[in-house]
Amino acid sequence: MTDLLYEFEEEAIPPVVALAAAALAGVFALGFVYKLLTVVVL
């Protein structure tokens, strides 16, 4: 298990995975801001 984790860390993160993670984080951030705004307005 430790060897597998070490091999995984050695590999570079694919740009697609990084992009998907960034997009997902952006969606969550936008959703949080939208919910916050609706709570403030209402």
N, C-alpha and C positions, 0 to 999 in steps of 0.2 A: 504494500500500500504506500509506504514511504517512497519507494523507488518510482512508483507510478506518478506520485505527486511531484517528485523532483524532475521527472522527464517532462511533465506538463509545464512546469515553471520555465524549463529550458527553452521551450518552443515560443516563437513570437506570436502575439495575438493577431489573428486574421483581421484585416481592415473591416470586413463585412460584420464580424462579431462586434467590433468596437463601435461601428456605426449604428448597429441595431441597439446596443446598450445605451448609446447616447440618445437615440431617438426615443427609447422607452423611458429614459430618465426625463427627457423633455416633455413627453406626454403626461407623466406623473406630475411634473412641476406645473404644467399648464392647468391640469385638472385641479390641483391643490389651490392655485391662485384663483381659478374660476369659482371654486366652492367658497373660498374666503370672501370673494367679492359679493357673491349672492347672499352670504350670511350678513355682510355689512349693509348691503342695500336693503334687504328684507329684515 
